[in-house]
Amino acid sequence: GDLRVLVSFVDLDDLRAINNQFGHIAGDRFLEACASSLDKACRSGDLLCRFGGDEFVMIMPISTEINVDGLKHAVASRIAGKLDIGDRYTMSCGFSDGYITKDNWLTDLIGLIDAADKNMFQNKCRTKESLHV
């Protein structure tokens, strides 16, 4: 049957700035800290993948009895938490949820990742605007 999933697209804020200011070893430490923080937000059966240089994707299967908003909130609060690596660095995230079908699973998944990415970008723009007020 079809699998309903919640996809979270996570972007590490300012990785390039960390690399430039403190070097790539510090950048790698930041990546590891982010990955372990995201890993703690995963349940068994969830999938966490590094997606690009400074992006991660979480794929979380959801069954009918799961409160999707609660799950989003749990992941978002884990992501919004400041990482204690000598300074305060943050991650931005966006979500999408929908179905992955057996016949079109790759297309479905790419579509959901793309939607979560767009949602993350809108969230990031809103956050930046609110910071500049």
C-alpha positions as YAML, in Angstrom:
chain: A
units: angstrom
residues:
- id: 1
  name: GLY
  ca: [0.00, 0.00, 0.00]
- id: 2
  name: ASP
  ca: [0.88, 3.66, 0.08]
- id: 3
  name: LEU
  ca: [3.15, 4.93, 2.80]
- id: 4
  name: ARG
  ca: [2.34, 8.27, 4.40]
- id: 5
  name: VAL
  ca: [5.45, 10.19, 5.39]
- id: 6
  name: LEU
  ca: [6.40, 13.47, 6.94]
- id: 7
  name: VAL
  ca: [9.47, 14.98, 5.30]
- id: 8
  name: SER
  ca: [11.57, 17.63, 6.99]
- id: 9
  name: PHE
  ca: [14.13, 19.61, 5.02]
- id: 10
  name: VAL
  ca: [16.79, 21.07, 7.31]
- id: 11
  name: ASP
  ca: [19.31, 23.73, 6.41]
- id: 12
  name: LEU
  ca: [22.25, 24.58, 8.65]
- id: 13
  name: ASP
  ca: [22.47, 28.33, 9.00]
- id: 14
  name: ASP
  ca: [25.86, 29.96, 8.38]
- id: 15
  name: LEU
  ca: [27.97, 26.84, 7.71]
- id: 16
  name: ARG
  ca: [29.98, 28.80, 5.12]
- id: 17
  name: ALA
  ca: [30.62, 31.56, 7.65]
- id: 18
  name: ILE
  ca: [31.83, 28.99, 10.19]
- id: 19
  name: ASN
  ca: [34.15, 27.40, 7.61]
- id: 20
  name: ASN
  ca: [35.51, 30.81, 6.60]
- id: 21
  name: GLN
  ca: [35.93, 32.14, 10.11]
- id: 22
  name: PHE
  ca: [37.06, 29.06, 12.02]
- id: 23
  name: GLY
  ca: [38.16, 26.61, 9.32]
- id: 24
  name: HIS
  ca: [36.74, 23.40, 7.93]
- id: 25
  name: ILE
  ca: [37.47, 21.32, 11.04]
- id: 26
  name: ALA
  ca: [35.13, 23.60, 13.00]
- id: 27
  name: GLY
  ca: [32.64, 23.35, 10.14]
- id: 28
  name: ASP
  ca: [32.82, 19.55, 10.28]
- id: 29
  name: ARG
  ca: [32.29, 19.63, 14.05]
- id: 30
  name: PHE
  ca: [29.23, 21.82, 13.49]
- id: 31
  name: LEU
  ca: [27.90, 19.34, 10.91]
- id: 32
  name: GLU
  ca: [28.44, 16.46, 13.35]
- id: 33
  name: ALA
  ca: [26.72, 18.36, 16.18]
- id: 34
  name: CYS
  ca: [23.76, 19.10, 13.91]
- id: 35
  name: ALA
  ca: [23.55, 15.50, 12.71]
- id: 36
  name: SER
  ca: [23.60, 14.12, 16.24]
- id: 37
  name: SER
  ca: [20.98, 16.66, 17.34]
- id: 38
  name: LEU
  ca: [18.74, 15.64, 14.42]
- id: 39
  name: ASP
  ca: [19.43, 11.97, 15.10]
- id: 40
  name: LYS
  ca: [18.01, 12.42, 18.61]
- id: 41
  name: ALA
  ca: [14.79, 13.69, 17.05]
- id: 42
  name: CYS
  ca: [14.45, 10.49, 15.00]
- id: 43
  name: ARG
  ca: [12.28, 7.59, 16.06]
- id: 44
  name: SER
  ca: [13.22, 4.05, 15.07]
- id: 45
  name: GLY
  ca: [12.24, 3.66, 11.43]
- id: 46
  name: ASP
  ca: [12.89, 7.32, 10.59]
- id: 47
  name: LEU
  ca: [15.56, 8.07, 8.03]
- id: 48
  name: LEU
  ca: [18.05, 10.94, 8.34]
- id: 49
  name: CYS
  ca: [20.22, 11.74, 5.31]
- id: 50
  name: ARG
  ca: [22.73, 14.44, 4.54]
- id: 51
  name: PHE
  ca: [21.34, 16.01, 1.41]
- id: 52
  name: GLY
  ca: [23.88, 18.60, 0.36]
- id: 53
  name: GLY
  ca: [26.79, 20.45, 1.84]
- id: 54
  name: ASP
  ca: [24.74, 21.98, 4.64]
- id: 55
  name: GLU
  ca: [21.36, 20.31, 4.31]
- id: 56
  name: PHE
  ca: [19.70, 17.26, 5.81]
- id: 57
  name: VAL
  ca: [16.46, 15.47, 5.01]
- id: 58
  name: MET
  ca: [14.42, 13.53, 7.56]
- id: 59
  name: ILE
  ca: [11.90, 11.01, 6.25]
- id: 60
  name: MET
  ca: [9.42, 9.96, 8.93]
- id: 61
  name: PRO
  ca: [6.73, 7.34, 8.24]
- id: 62
  name: ILE
  ca: [3.42, 8.31, 9.86]
- id: 63
  name: SER
  ca: [0.64, 5.94, 10.81]
- id: 64
  name: THR
  ca: [-2.98, 6.95, 11.33]
- id: 65
  name: GLU
  ca: [-2.69, 7.28, 15.12]
- id: 66
  name: ILE
  ca: [0.26, 9.68, 14.98]
- id: 67
  name: ASN
  ca: [-0.35, 13.34, 15.71]
- id: 68
  name: VAL
  ca: [1.49, 14.92, 12.76]
- id: 69
  name: ASP
  ca: [1.51, 18.41, 14.28]
- id: 70
  name: GLY
  ca: [2.98, 16.98, 17.46]
- id: 71
  name: LEU
  ca: [5.70, 15.24, 15.46]
- id: 72
  name: LYS
  ca: [6.47, 18.45, 13.52]
- id: 73
  name: HIS
  ca: [6.65, 20.34, 16.79]
- id: 74
  name: ALA
  ca: [9.03, 17.77, 18.33]
- id: 75
  name: VAL
  ca: [11.35, 17.90, 15.32]
- id: 76
  name: ALA
  ca: [11.17, 21.71, 14.96]
- id: 77
  name: SER
  ca: [11.92, 22.29, 18.64]
- id: 78
  name: ARG
  ca: [14.90, 19.92, 18.41]
- id: 79
  name: ILE
  ca: [16.12, 21.89, 15.37]
- id: 80
  name: ALA
  ca: [15.45, 25.31, 16.88]
- id: 81
  name: GLY
  ca: [17.52, 24.41, 19.92]
- id: 82
  name: LYS
  ca: [20.83, 26.22, 19.98]
- id: 83
  name: LEU
  ca: [23.81, 23.96, 19.51]
- id: 84
  name: ASP
  ca: [26.36, 24.30, 22.25]
- id: 85
  name: ILE
  ca: [29.63, 24.23, 20.32]
- id: 86
  name: GLY
  ca: [31.25, 27.34, 21.69]
- id: 87
  name: ASP
  ca: [28.76, 29.62, 19.99]
- id: 88
  name: ARG
  ca: [25.11, 29.72, 19.12]
- id: 89
  name: TYR
  ca: [24.30, 28.28, 15.72]
- id: 90
  name: THR
  ca: [20.93, 27.37, 14.38]
- id: 91
  name: MET
  ca: [19.22, 25.27, 11.76]
- id: 92
  name: SER
  ca: [16.13, 26.13, 9.71]
- id: 93
  name: CYS
  ca: [13.53, 23.57, 8.68]
- id: 94
  name: GLY
  ca: [10.46, 23.09, 6.58]
- id: 95
  name: PHE
  ca: [7.98, 20.23, 6.39]
- id: 96
  name: SER
  ca: [5.75, 18.51, 3.88]
- id: 97
  name: ASP
  ca: [3.67, 15.40, 4.28]
- id: 98
  name: GLY
  ca: [2.05, 13.12, 1.80]
- id: 99
  name: TYR
  ca: [2.06, 9.64, 0.36]
- id: 100
  name: ILE
  ca: [4.78, 7.62, -1.27]
- id: 101
  name: THR
  ca: [3.31, 5.05, -3.66]
- id: 102
  name: LYS
  ca: [4.90, 1.78, -4.62]
- id: 103
  name: ASP
  ca: [4.91, 2.56, -8.35]
- id: 104
  name: ASN
  ca: [6.07, 6.19, -8.14]
- id: 105
  name: TRP
  ca: [7.99, 6.25, -4.88]
- id: 106
  name: LEU
  ca: [11.00, 8.17, -6.22]
- id: 107
  name: THR
  ca: [8.94, 10.88, -7.93]
- id: 108
  name: ASP
  ca: [6.70, 11.11, -4.86]
- id: 109
  name: LEU
  ca: [9.66, 11.42, -2.52]
- id: 110
  name: ILE
  ca: [11.43, 14.05, -4.66]
- id: 111
  name: GLY
  ca: [8.19, 16.04, -4.77]
- id: 112
  name: LEU
  ca: [7.85, 15.92, -0.98]
- id: 113
  name: ILE
  ca: [11.50, 16.89, -0.44]
- id: 114
  name: ASP
  ca: [11.08, 19.79, -2.88]
- id: 115
  name: ALA
  ca: [7.93, 21.00, -1.08]
- id: 116
  name: ALA
  ca: [9.65, 20.79, 2.32]
- id: 117
  name: ASP
  ca: [12.64, 22.70, 0.88]
- id: 118
  name: LYS
  ca: [10.35, 25.52, -0.37]
- id: 119
  name: ASN
  ca: [8.62, 25.60, 3.00]
- id: 120
  name: MET
  ca: [11.99, 25.82, 4.78]
- id: 121
  name: PHE
  ca: [13.04, 28.70, 2.51]
- id: 122
  name: GLN
  ca: [9.81, 30.61, 3.30]
- id: 123
  name: ASN
  ca: [10.34, 30.03, 7.01]
- id: 124
  name: LYS
  ca: [13.92, 31.28, 6.73]
- id: 125
  name: CYS
  ca: [12.83, 34.43, 4.89]
- id: 126
  name: ARG
  ca: [10.17, 35.12, 7.52]
- id: 127
  name: THR
  ca: [12.68, 34.60, 10.34]
- id: 128
  name: LYS
  ca: [15.23, 36.88, 8.70]
- id: 129
  name: GLU
  ca: [12.59, 39.59, 8.17]
- id: 130
  name: SER
  ca: [11.51, 39.40, 11.79]
- id: 131
  name: LEU
  ca: [15.16, 39.75, 12.85]
- id: 132
  name: HIS
  ca: [15.63, 42.90, 10.79]
- id: 133
  name: VAL
  ca: [12.58, 44.75, 12.16]
...
